[in-house]
């Protein structure tokens, strides 16, 4: 989980799909929507911003609310665009909510909030996921690996050994 009281997390959803014949409209299996969030506050310079990215079936309120409750701690200020699936945040006490209406501008002129950090993260993720693997289980596997590598970038080998030991100890208990 990311965020917490006094923290800000930008959230957004993005379509990961390939273009048929590398042009024109996007095609896909319908399972290429990704929802994610990135913590933008209380992260020191040079430190990676904590984030999450998960494949979702759709962008409905129920789906996005479930993801927010699963991956973002209560008390967090959530920053989003004006997509109607986020409107429930206006009426909940569990989270604070700030919104930017992308139909009018990319930075809210009254509050100065934007979703530029999560939009930039989407660009970075899309550069790292091969186009042929942007649907279904392949996309989910790439996202999980990418998040794991980002979280353990300082010592991948040690993190791998720790994860392997955890898997082996779970197997012994079963």
N, CA and C atoms as an extended XYZ file, in Angstrom:
522
Properties=species:S:1:pos:R:3:atomname:S:1:resname:S:1:resid:I:1 pbc="F F F"
N         0.840       -1.191        0.000 N   UNK     1
C         0.000        0.000        0.000 CA  UNK     1
C         0.877        1.244        0.000 C   UNK     1
N         0.381        2.289       -0.621 N   UNK     2
C         1.109        3.552       -0.654 CA  UNK     2
C         0.229        4.639       -0.064 C   UNK     2
N         0.839        5.801        0.188 N   UNK     3
C         0.092        6.927        0.721 CA  UNK     3
C        -0.049        6.859        2.229 C   UNK     3
N        -1.010        7.607        2.743 N   UNK     4
C        -1.262        7.704        4.173 CA  UNK     4
C        -1.664        9.124        4.501 C   UNK     4
N        -1.935        9.370        5.769 N   UNK     5
C        -2.342       10.705        6.201 CA  UNK     5
C        -1.245       11.704        5.846 C   UNK     5
N        -1.634       12.777        5.193 N   UNK     6
C        -0.693       13.811        4.785 CA  UNK     6
C         0.038       13.513        3.487 C   UNK     6
N        -0.244       12.383        2.864 N   UNK     7
C         0.419       11.996        1.614 CA  UNK     7
C        -0.495       12.282        0.426 C   UNK     7
N         0.117       12.452       -0.748 N   UNK     8
C        -0.628       12.660       -1.993 CA  UNK     8
C        -0.298       11.521       -2.943 C   UNK     8
N        -1.338       11.000       -3.586 N   UNK     9
C        -1.164        9.952       -4.587 CA  UNK     9
C        -1.965       10.343       -5.822 C   UNK     9
N        -1.290       10.402       -6.964 N   UNK    10
C        -1.969       10.642       -8.232 CA  UNK    10
C        -2.416        9.298       -8.785 C   UNK    10
N        -3.667        9.212       -9.246 N   UNK    11
C        -4.186        7.976       -9.832 CA  UNK    11
C        -4.677        8.246      -11.248 C   UNK    11
N        -4.635        7.198      -12.055 N   UNK    12
C        -5.110        7.313      -13.431 CA  UNK    12
C        -5.240        5.919      -14.006 C   UNK    12
N        -5.937        5.829      -15.103 N   UNK    13
C        -6.049        4.562      -15.825 CA  UNK    13
C        -5.528        4.803      -17.232 C   UNK    13
N        -4.963        3.750      -17.819 N   UNK    14
C        -4.372        3.886      -19.140 CA  UNK    14
C        -4.653        2.640      -19.955 C   UNK    14
N        -4.835        2.815      -21.240 N   UNK    15
C        -5.087        1.705      -22.154 CA  UNK    15
C        -3.762        1.223      -22.721 C   UNK    15
N        -3.492       -0.055      -22.524 N   UNK    16
C        -2.293       -0.678      -23.080 CA  UNK    16
C        -2.775       -1.594      -24.194 C   UNK    16
N        -2.627       -1.165      -25.404 N   UNK    17
C        -3.074       -1.974      -26.536 CA  UNK    17
C        -2.169       -1.692      -27.721 C   UNK    17
N        -2.175       -2.614      -28.633 N   UNK    18
C        -1.345       -2.426      -29.822 CA  UNK    18
C        -2.189       -1.834      -30.941 C   UNK    18
N        -1.525       -1.216      -31.881 N   UNK    19
C        -2.195       -0.701      -33.073 CA  UNK    19
C        -2.146       -1.784      -34.144 C   UNK    19
N        -3.261       -2.012      -34.794 N   UNK    20
C        -3.267       -2.992      -35.857 CA  UNK    20
C        -2.427       -2.464      -37.010 C   UNK    20
N        -1.486       -3.276      -37.452 N   UNK    21
C        -0.549       -2.913      -38.510 CA  UNK    21
C         0.220       -1.628      -38.168 C   UNK    21
N         0.408       -1.370      -36.855 N   UNK    22
C         1.174       -0.242      -36.338 CA  UNK    22
C         0.587        1.117      -36.714 C   UNK    22
N        -0.715        1.174      -37.009 N   UNK    23
C        -1.370        2.459      -37.253 CA  UNK    23
C        -2.872        2.297      -37.049 C   UNK    23
N        -3.565        3.393      -37.094 N   UNK    24
C        -5.015        3.336      -36.962 CA  UNK    24
C        -5.464        3.103      -35.529 C   UNK    24
N        -6.676        2.577      -35.388 N   UNK    25
C        -7.258        2.388      -34.067 CA  UNK    25
C        -6.582        1.235      -33.321 C   UNK    25
N        -6.688        1.289      -32.008 N   UNK    26
C        -6.076        0.256      -31.188 CA  UNK    26
C        -6.970       -0.969      -31.143 C   UNK    26
N        -6.339       -2.119      -31.091 N   UNK    27
C        -7.074       -3.369      -30.933 CA  UNK    27
C        -6.528       -4.069      -29.706 C   UNK    27
N        -7.311       -4.941      -29.151 N   UNK    28
C        -6.851       -5.657      -27.971 CA  UNK    28
C        -7.895       -6.645      -27.525 C   UNK    28
N        -7.608       -7.315      -26.426 N   UNK    29
C        -8.507       -8.341      -25.931 CA  UNK    29
C        -9.488       -7.798      -24.909 C   UNK    29
N        -9.501       -6.473      -24.671 N   UNK    30
C       -10.402       -5.904      -23.695 CA  UNK    30
C        -9.838       -5.948      -22.283 C   UNK    30
N        -8.715       -6.623      -22.089 N   UNK    31
C        -8.125       -6.721      -20.766 CA  UNK    31
C        -6.840       -5.908      -20.689 C   UNK    31
N        -6.775       -4.854      -21.436 N   UNK    32
C        -5.539       -4.101      -21.460 CA  UNK    32
C        -5.669       -2.726      -20.800 C   UNK    32
N        -6.648       -2.552      -19.924 N   UNK    33
C        -6.723       -1.345      -19.105 CA  UNK    33
C        -5.847       -1.562      -17.889 C   UNK    33
N        -5.071       -0.551      -17.542 N   UNK    34
C        -4.223       -0.613      -16.357 CA  UNK    34
C        -4.575        0.576      -15.478 C   UNK    34
N        -4.763        0.302      -14.188 N   UNK    35
C        -5.022        1.356      -13.203 CA  UNK    35
C        -3.800        1.456      -12.316 C   UNK    35
N        -3.415        2.686      -12.003 N   UNK    36
C        -2.235        2.843      -11.169 CA  UNK    36
C        -2.257        4.116      -10.362 C   UNK    36
N        -1.322        4.174       -9.443 N   UNK    37
C        -1.161        5.342       -8.605 CA  UNK    37
C         0.303        5.524       -8.256 C   UNK    37
N         0.701        6.765       -8.037 N   UNK    38
C         2.083        7.064       -7.665 CA  UNK    38
C         2.079        8.116       -6.567 C   UNK    38
N         2.856        7.859       -5.530 N   UNK    39
C         2.943        8.787       -4.409 CA  UNK    39
C         3.827        9.948       -4.805 C   UNK    39
N         3.329       11.167       -4.623 N   UNK    40
C         4.077       12.345       -5.060 CA  UNK    40
C         4.557       13.204       -3.906 C   UNK    40
N         4.175       12.871       -2.687 N   UNK    41
C         4.587       13.693       -1.547 CA  UNK    41
C         5.510       12.905       -0.629 C   UNK    41
N         6.300       13.634        0.137 N   UNK    42
C         7.195       13.066        1.142 CA  UNK    42
C         8.125       11.995        0.571 C   UNK    42
N         8.586       12.229       -0.646 N   UNK    43
C         9.573       11.350       -1.266 CA  UNK    43
C        10.809       12.212       -1.503 C   UNK    43
N        11.939       11.801       -0.930 N   UNK    44
C        13.147       12.624       -1.030 CA  UNK    44
C        13.713       12.593       -2.446 C   UNK    44
N        14.488       13.620       -2.770 N   UNK    45
C        15.105       13.720       -4.100 CA  UNK    45
C        15.976       12.502       -4.371 C   UNK    45
N        15.889       11.985       -5.570 N   UNK    46
C        16.682       10.832       -5.958 CA  UNK    46
C        16.054        9.501       -5.578 C   UNK    46
N        15.070        9.548       -4.683 N   UNK    47
C        14.395        8.317       -4.264 CA  UNK    47
C        13.259        8.024       -5.237 C   UNK    47
N        13.087        6.752       -5.573 N   UNK    48
C        11.983        6.363       -6.461 CA  UNK    48
C        10.659        6.597       -5.754 C   UNK    48
N         9.715        7.138       -6.480 N   UNK    49
C         8.380        7.344       -5.921 CA  UNK    49
C         7.650        6.005       -5.889 C   UNK    49
N         7.085        5.621       -4.732 N   UNK    50
C         6.338        4.361       -4.662 CA  UNK    50
C         5.121        4.422       -5.594 C   UNK    50
N         4.850        3.321       -6.263 N   UNK    51
C         3.721        3.276       -7.176 CA  UNK    51
C         3.161        1.865       -7.247 C   UNK    51
N         1.991        1.764       -7.869 N   UNK    52
C         1.408        0.468       -8.193 CA  UNK    52
C         0.753        0.574       -9.556 C   UNK    52
N         0.650       -0.542      -10.247 N   UNK    53
C        -0.021       -0.608      -11.548 CA  UNK    53
C        -0.615       -2.004      -11.669 C   UNK    53
N        -1.921       -2.068      -11.901 N   UNK    54
C        -2.598       -3.360      -11.990 CA  UNK    54
C        -3.513       -3.395      -13.209 C   UNK    54
N        -3.593       -4.555      -13.834 N   UNK    55
C        -4.506       -4.752      -14.956 CA  UNK    55
C        -5.914       -4.844      -14.395 C   UNK    55
N        -6.848       -4.113      -14.997 N   UNK    56
C        -8.254       -4.151      -14.578 CA  UNK    56
C        -9.137       -4.492      -15.773 C   UNK    56
N       -10.276       -5.089      -15.481 N   UNK    57
C       -11.221       -5.472      -16.536 CA  UNK    57
C       -11.867       -4.264      -17.199 C   UNK    57
N       -12.139       -3.228      -16.379 N   UNK    58
C       -12.841       -2.052      -16.892 CA  UNK    58
C       -12.521       -0.855      -16.008 C   UNK    58
N       -13.129        0.289      -16.317 N   UNK    59
C       -12.879        1.512      -15.556 CA  UNK    59
C       -14.115        1.963      -14.790 C   UNK    59
N       -14.909        1.021      -14.324 N   UNK    60
C       -16.119        1.381      -13.592 CA  UNK    60
C       -15.774        1.846      -12.191 C   UNK    60
N       -16.742        2.488      -11.552 N   UNK    61
C       -16.551        2.957      -10.188 CA  UNK    61
C       -16.186        1.803       -9.267 C   UNK    61
N       -16.899        0.699       -9.380 N   UNK    62
C       -16.668       -0.443       -8.492 CA  UNK    62
C       -15.236       -0.964       -8.636 C   UNK    62
N       -14.770       -1.078       -9.855 N   UNK    63
C       -13.419       -1.575      -10.095 CA  UNK    63
C       -12.370       -0.629       -9.531 C   UNK    63
N       -12.480        0.661       -9.851 N   UNK    64
C       -11.480        1.623       -9.408 CA  UNK    64
C       -11.537        1.850       -7.903 C   UNK    64
N       -12.734        1.845       -7.330 N   UNK    65
C       -12.859        2.001       -5.878 CA  UNK    65
C       -12.198        0.819       -5.166 C   UNK    65
N       -12.410       -0.380       -5.675 N   UNK    66
C       -11.782       -1.558       -5.085 CA  UNK    66
C       -10.265       -1.467       -5.114 C   UNK    66
N        -9.730       -1.001       -6.223 N   UNK    67
C        -8.271       -0.845       -6.341 CA  UNK    67
C        -7.753        0.233       -5.399 C   UNK    67
N        -8.460        1.347       -5.324 N   UNK    68
C        -8.024        2.428       -4.428 CA  UNK    68
C        -8.007        1.936       -2.989 C   UNK    68
N        -9.046        1.253       -2.572 N   UNK    69
C        -9.104        0.757       -1.192 CA  UNK    69
C        -8.050       -0.318       -0.928 C   UNK    69
N        -7.680       -1.074       -1.947 N   UNK    70
C        -6.695       -2.139       -1.781 CA  UNK    70
C        -5.255       -1.613       -1.769 C   UNK    70
N        -4.957       -0.585       -2.559 N   UNK    71
C        -3.577       -0.153       -2.751 CA  UNK    71
C        -3.228        1.198       -2.125 C   UNK    71
N        -4.225        1.969       -1.667 N   UNK    72
C        -3.952        3.296       -1.118 CA  UNK    72
C        -4.511        3.387        0.298 C   UNK    72
N        -3.674        3.791        1.236 N   UNK    73
C        -4.085        3.889        2.639 CA  UNK    73
C        -5.118        4.988        2.837 C   UNK    73
N        -6.001        4.765        3.793 N   UNK    74
C        -6.992        5.786        4.139 CA  UNK    74
C        -6.282        7.031        4.645 C   UNK    74
N        -6.915        8.183        4.441 N   UNK    75
C        -6.346        9.451        4.858 CA  UNK    75
C        -5.495       10.113        3.790 C   UNK    75
N        -5.244        9.402        2.697 N   UNK    76
C        -4.435        9.922        1.596 CA  UNK    76
C        -5.237       10.951        0.804 C   UNK    76
N        -4.564       11.966        0.290 N   UNK    77
C        -5.181       12.878       -0.670 CA  UNK    77
C        -4.958       12.291       -2.052 C   UNK    77
N        -6.047       11.963       -2.716 N   UNK    78
C        -5.984       11.366       -4.042 CA  UNK    78
C        -6.196       12.454       -5.082 C   UNK    78
N        -5.315       12.485       -6.063 N   UNK    79
C        -5.410       13.443       -7.162 CA  UNK    79
C        -5.749       12.656       -8.421 C   UNK    79
N        -6.808       13.072       -9.112 N   UNK    80
C        -7.230       12.357      -10.317 CA  UNK    80
C        -7.737       13.341      -11.356 C   UNK    80
N        -8.046       12.779      -12.524 N   UNK    81
C        -8.731       13.575      -13.539 CA  UNK    81
C       -10.226       13.541      -13.230 C   UNK    81
N       -11.029       14.078      -14.104 N   UNK    82
C       -12.461       14.202      -13.851 CA  UNK    82
C       -13.298       13.008      -14.279 C   UNK    82
N       -12.689       11.860      -14.500 N   UNK    83
C       -13.430       10.660      -14.903 CA  UNK    83
C       -14.509       10.361      -13.871 C   UNK    83
N       -15.704       10.086      -14.329 N   UNK    84
C       -16.865        9.951      -13.438 CA  UNK    84
C       -16.733        8.821      -12.423 C   UNK    84
N       -15.905        7.848      -12.685 N   UNK    85
C       -15.722        6.742      -11.740 CA  UNK    85
C       -15.039        7.204      -10.450 C   UNK    85
N       -14.449        8.400      -10.434 N   UNK    86
C       -13.802        8.925       -9.228 CA  UNK    86
C       -14.731        9.801       -8.389 C   UNK    86
N       -15.916       10.079       -8.866 N   UNK    87
C       -16.795       11.026       -8.182 CA  UNK    87
C       -17.183       10.580       -6.774 C   UNK    87
N       -17.136        9.284       -6.478 N   UNK    88
C       -17.459        8.800       -5.135 CA  UNK    88
C       -16.498        9.357       -4.088 C   UNK    88
N       -15.293        9.737       -4.526 N   UNK    89
C       -14.300       10.278       -3.600 CA  UNK    89
C       -14.760       11.595       -2.971 C   UNK    89
N       -15.638       12.295       -3.676 N   UNK    90
C       -16.147       13.564       -3.170 CA  UNK    90
C       -17.001       13.366       -1.917 C   UNK    90
N       -17.587       12.174       -1.772 N   UNK    91
C       -18.539       11.925       -0.688 CA  UNK    91
C       -18.014       10.976        0.380 C   UNK    91
N       -16.768       10.595        0.331 N   UNK    92
C       -16.224        9.677        1.330 CA  UNK    92
C       -15.350       10.432        2.316 C   UNK    92
N       -15.288        9.921        3.527 N   UNK    93
C       -14.415       10.505        4.543 CA  UNK    93
C       -13.094        9.749        4.629 C   UNK    93
N       -12.986        8.657        3.883 N   UNK    94
C       -11.787        7.829        3.950 CA  UNK    94
C       -10.594        8.470        3.243 C   UNK    94
N       -10.877        9.293        2.235 N   UNK    95
C        -9.823        9.923        1.439 CA  UNK    95
C       -10.184       11.377        1.194 C   UNK    95
N        -9.147       12.213        1.003 N   UNK    96
C        -9.363       13.560        0.485 CA  UNK    96
C        -9.199       13.450       -1.023 C   UNK    96
N        -9.829       14.356       -1.765 N   UNK    97
C        -9.803       14.247       -3.217 CA  UNK    97
C        -9.585       15.603       -3.850 C   UNK    97
N        -8.666       15.652       -4.792 N   UNK    98
C        -8.457       16.832       -5.616 CA  UNK    98
C        -8.509       16.393       -7.062 C   UNK    98
N        -9.088       17.246       -7.905 N   UNK    99
C        -9.346       16.839       -9.288 CA  UNK    99
C        -8.922       17.938      -10.253 C   UNK    99
N        -8.469       17.493      -11.420 N   UNK   100
C        -8.185       18.407      -12.516 CA  UNK   100
C        -9.054       17.973      -13.696 C   UNK   100
N        -9.731       18.925      -14.297 N   UNK   101
C       -10.610       18.640      -15.420 CA  UNK   101
C        -9.807       18.790      -16.712 C   UNK   101
N        -9.445       17.655      -17.317 N   UNK   102
C        -8.603       17.698      -18.518 CA  UNK   102
C        -9.329       18.254      -19.737 C   UNK   102
N       -10.629       18.396      -19.673 N   UNK   103
C       -11.351       19.037      -20.779 CA  UNK   103
C       -11.019       20.524      -20.840 C   UNK   103
N       -10.687       21.091      -19.679 N   UNK   104
C       -10.407       22.526      -19.613 CA  UNK   104
C        -8.914       22.842      -19.551 C   UNK   104
N        -8.156       22.051      -18.786 N   UNK   105
C        -6.737       22.323      -18.601 CA  UNK   105
C        -6.036       21.094      -18.021 C   UNK   105
N        -4.717       21.128      -18.008 N   UNK   106
C        -3.951       20.004      -17.472 CA  UNK   106
C        -3.480       20.256      -16.046 C   UNK   106
N        -3.563       21.501      -15.614 N   UNK   107
C        -3.264       21.863      -14.229 CA  UNK   107
C        -4.453       22.666      -13.729 C   UNK   107
N        -4.999       22.261      -12.587 N   UNK   108
C        -6.132       22.977      -12.020 CA  UNK   108
C        -5.672       24.389      -11.661 C   UNK   108
N        -6.253       25.432      -12.287 N   UNK   109
C        -5.769       26.795      -12.058 CA  UNK   109
C        -6.024       27.294      -10.634 C   UNK   109
N        -6.996       26.719       -9.956 N   UNK   110
C        -7.311       27.156       -8.591 CA  UNK   110
C        -6.403       26.502       -7.557 C   UNK   110
N        -6.122       25.213       -7.718 N   UNK   111
C        -5.358       24.479       -6.703 CA  UNK   111
C        -3.946       24.123       -7.141 C   UNK   111
N        -3.688       24.153       -8.443 N   UNK   112
C        -2.367       23.805       -8.955 CA  UNK   112
C        -2.108       22.311       -9.061 C   UNK   112
N        -3.133       21.479       -8.809 N   UNK   113
C        -2.924       20.033       -8.886 CA  UNK   113
C        -2.953       19.566      -10.339 C   UNK   113
N        -2.217       18.483      -10.585 N   UNK   114
C        -2.166       17.896      -11.915 CA  UNK   114
C        -1.902       16.401      -11.769 C   UNK   114
N        -1.990       15.700      -12.882 N   UNK   115
C        -1.697       14.261      -12.883 CA  UNK   115
C        -0.478       13.970      -13.756 C   UNK   115
N         0.426       14.922      -13.837 N   UNK   116
C         1.593       14.784      -14.704 CA  UNK   116
C         2.518       13.647      -14.281 C   UNK   116
N         2.622       13.397      -12.980 N   UNK   117
C         3.549       12.355      -12.520 CA  UNK   117
C         3.078       10.976      -12.950 C   UNK   117
N         1.791       10.682      -12.777 N   UNK   118
C         1.283        9.365      -13.183 CA  UNK   118
C         1.291        9.247      -14.702 C   UNK   118
N         1.016       10.340      -15.402 N   UNK   119
C         1.077       10.298      -16.866 CA  UNK   119
C         2.499        9.998      -17.333 C   UNK   119
N         3.471       10.582      -16.674 N   UNK   120
C         4.861       10.285      -16.995 CA  UNK   120
C         5.231        8.845      -16.677 C   UNK   120
N         4.680        8.318      -15.584 N   UNK   121
C         4.934        6.923      -15.226 CA  UNK   121
C         4.368        6.000      -16.292 C   UNK   121
N         3.170        6.317      -16.834 N   UNK   122
C         2.607        5.492      -17.908 CA  UNK   122
C         3.571        5.458      -19.092 C   UNK   122
N         4.117        6.611      -19.444 N   UNK   123
C         5.052        6.654      -20.567 CA  UNK   123
C         6.245        5.744      -20.303 C   UNK   123
N         6.804        5.841      -19.100 N   UNK   124
C         7.946        5.008      -18.751 CA  UNK   124
C         7.626        3.522      -18.783 C   UNK   124
N         6.454        3.164      -18.289 N   UNK   125
C         6.055        1.759      -18.274 CA  UNK   125
C         5.842        1.263      -19.701 C   UNK   125
N         5.177        2.050      -20.516 N   UNK   126
C         4.918        1.631      -21.893 CA  UNK   126
C         6.210        1.475      -22.693 C   UNK   126
N         7.216        2.245      -22.351 N   UNK   127
C         8.514        2.087      -23.028 CA  UNK   127
C         9.176        0.767      -22.648 C   UNK   127
N         8.884        0.257      -21.447 N   UNK   128
C         9.539       -0.952      -20.954 CA  UNK   128
C         8.756       -2.233      -21.253 C   UNK   128
N         7.483       -2.128      -21.610 N   UNK   129
C         6.684       -3.314      -21.919 CA  UNK   129
C         6.643       -3.497      -23.432 C   UNK   129
N         7.126       -4.638      -23.936 N   UNK   130
C         7.079       -4.863      -25.385 CA  UNK   130
C         5.646       -4.781      -25.913 C   UNK   130
N         5.473       -4.199      -27.071 N   UNK   131
C         4.137       -3.993      -27.638 CA  UNK   131
C         3.373       -5.300      -27.810 C   UNK   131
N         4.063       -6.377      -28.106 N   UNK   132
C         3.373       -7.651      -28.308 CA  UNK   132
C         2.876       -8.260      -26.996 C   UNK   132
N         3.296       -7.696      -25.854 N   UNK   133
C         2.914       -8.232      -24.550 CA  UNK   133
C         2.009       -7.291      -23.770 C   UNK   133
N         1.255       -6.472      -24.466 N   UNK   134
C         0.427       -5.475      -23.789 CA  UNK   134
C        -1.019       -5.906      -23.628 C   UNK   134
N        -1.242       -7.182      -23.413 N   UNK   135
C        -2.611       -7.630      -23.167 CA  UNK   135
C        -2.594       -8.821      -22.231 C   UNK   135
N        -3.680       -8.971      -21.491 N   UNK   136
C        -3.904      -10.142      -20.655 CA  UNK   136
C        -2.806      -10.458      -19.664 C   UNK   136
N        -2.507      -11.742      -19.535 N   UNK   137
C        -1.564      -12.219      -18.526 CA  UNK   137
C        -0.146      -11.730      -18.759 C   UNK   137
N         0.234      -11.581      -20.008 N   UNK   138
C         1.586      -11.102      -20.276 CA  UNK   138
C         1.796       -9.703      -19.708 C   UNK   138
N         0.814       -8.847      -19.883 N   UNK   139
C         0.918       -7.489      -19.363 CA  UNK   139
C         1.005       -7.523      -17.842 C   UNK   139
N         0.168       -8.306      -17.206 N   UNK   140
C         0.175       -8.409      -15.746 CA  UNK   140
C         1.546       -8.880      -15.254 C   UNK   140
N         2.119       -9.875      -15.901 N   UNK   141
C         3.437      -10.381      -15.512 CA  UNK   141
C         4.511       -9.310      -15.675 C   UNK   141
N         4.461       -8.567      -16.769 N   UNK   142
C         5.438       -7.504      -16.988 CA  UNK   142
C         5.313       -6.416      -15.923 C   UNK   142
N         4.081       -6.041      -15.592 N   UNK   143
C         3.879       -5.004      -14.579 CA  UNK   143
C         4.408       -5.450      -13.224 C   UNK   143
N         4.114       -6.689      -12.842 N   UNK   144
C         4.591       -7.204      -11.551 CA  UNK   144
C         6.118       -7.236      -11.505 C   UNK   144
N         6.722       -7.718      -12.575 N   UNK   145
C         8.181       -7.773      -12.609 CA  UNK   145
C         8.780       -6.373      -12.538 C   UNK   145
N         8.204       -5.440      -13.273 N   UNK   146
C         8.704       -4.080      -13.295 CA  UNK   146
C         8.627       -3.436      -11.913 C   UNK   146
N         7.488       -3.620      -11.220 N   UNK   147
C         7.347       -3.051       -9.881 CA  UNK   147
C         8.348       -3.696       -8.920 C   UNK   147
N         8.529       -5.020       -9.026 N   UNK   148
C         9.471       -5.714       -8.152 CA  UNK   148
C        10.895       -5.211       -8.389 C   UNK   148
N        11.257       -5.065       -9.651 N   UNK   149
C        12.598       -4.574       -9.973 CA  UNK   149
C        12.804       -3.145       -9.464 C   UNK   149
N        11.791       -2.297       -9.617 N   UNK   150
C        11.908       -0.921       -9.139 CA  UNK   150
C        12.036       -0.871       -7.618 C   UNK   150
N        11.299       -1.729       -6.914 N   UNK   151
C        11.358       -1.753       -5.446 CA  UNK   151
C        12.684       -2.302       -4.936 C   UNK   151
N        13.316       -3.159       -5.709 N   UNK   152
C        14.534       -3.840       -5.255 CA  UNK   152
C        15.750       -3.491       -6.096 C   UNK   152
N        15.741       -2.343       -6.717 N   UNK   153
C        16.784       -2.004       -7.687 CA  UNK   153
C        18.185       -1.961       -7.092 C   UNK   153
N        18.306       -1.691       -5.815 N   UNK   154
C        19.639       -1.578       -5.215 CA  UNK   154
C        20.333       -2.925       -5.044 C   UNK   154
N        19.550       -4.002       -4.890 N   UNK   155
C        20.155       -5.316       -4.722 CA  UNK   155
C        19.188       -6.391       -5.200 C   UNK   155
N        19.095       -6.551       -6.502 N   UNK   156
C        18.165       -7.518       -7.083 CA  UNK   156
C        18.464       -8.946       -6.644 C   UNK   156
N        19.747       -9.297       -6.586 N   UNK   157
C        20.105      -10.665       -6.238 CA  UNK   157
C        19.670      -11.005       -4.818 C   UNK   157
N        19.955      -10.131       -3.870 N   UNK   158
C        19.558      -10.365       -2.479 CA  UNK   158
C        18.038      -10.451       -2.363 C   UNK   158
N        17.332       -9.556       -3.042 N   UNK   159
C        15.864       -9.581       -3.006 CA  UNK   159
C        15.323      -10.875       -3.607 C   UNK   159
N        15.965      -11.346       -4.667 N   UNK   160
C        15.548      -12.609       -5.282 CA  UNK   160
C        15.735      -13.766       -4.310 C   UNK   160
N        16.872      -13.808       -3.623 N   UNK   161
C        17.127      -14.887       -2.673 CA  UNK   161
C        16.144      -14.858       -1.497 C   UNK   161
N        15.817      -13.670       -1.022 N   UNK   162
C        14.840      -13.540        0.060 CA  UNK   162
C        13.477      -14.031       -0.405 C   UNK   162
N        13.057      -13.617       -1.593 N   UNK   163
C        11.762      -14.056       -2.132 CA  UNK   163
C        11.744      -15.566       -2.346 C   UNK   163
N        12.841      -16.111       -2.829 N   UNK   164
C        12.935      -17.557       -3.035 CA  UNK   164
C        12.850      -18.307       -1.713 C   UNK   164
N        13.515      -17.797       -0.690 N   UNK   165
C        13.455      -18.425        0.628 CA  UNK   165
C        12.039      -18.384        1.180 C   UNK   165
N        11.329      -17.302        0.964 N   UNK   166
C         9.936      -17.201        1.428 CA  UNK   166
C         9.067      -18.225        0.714 C   UNK   166
N         9.241      -18.368       -0.574 N   UNK   167
C         8.449      -19.343       -1.347 CA  UNK   167
C         8.759      -20.761       -0.871 C   UNK   167
N        10.034      -21.047       -0.635 N   UNK   168
C        10.424      -22.398       -0.196 CA  UNK   168
C         9.880      -22.686        1.202 C   UNK   168
N         9.888      -21.688        2.093 N   UNK   169
C         9.387      -21.921        3.457 CA  UNK   169
C         7.874      -22.101        3.451 C   UNK   169
N         7.176      -21.442        2.565 N   UNK   170
C         5.723      -21.635        2.443 CA  UNK   170
C         5.446      -23.036        1.949 C   UNK   170
N         6.237      -23.522        0.996 N   UNK   171
C         6.074      -24.879        0.480 CA  UNK   171
C         6.293      -25.931        1.536 C   UNK   171
N         7.228      -25.668        2.472 N   UNK   172
C         7.510      -26.622        3.543 CA  UNK   172
C         6.374      -26.687        4.546 C   UNK   172
N         5.679      -25.549        4.782 N   UNK   173
C         4.582      -25.515        5.750 CA  UNK   173
C         3.326      -26.205        5.236 C   UNK   173
N         3.159      -26.241        3.929 N   UNK   174
C         1.929      -26.836        3.351 CA  UNK   174
C         1.877      -28.294        3.454 C   UNK   174
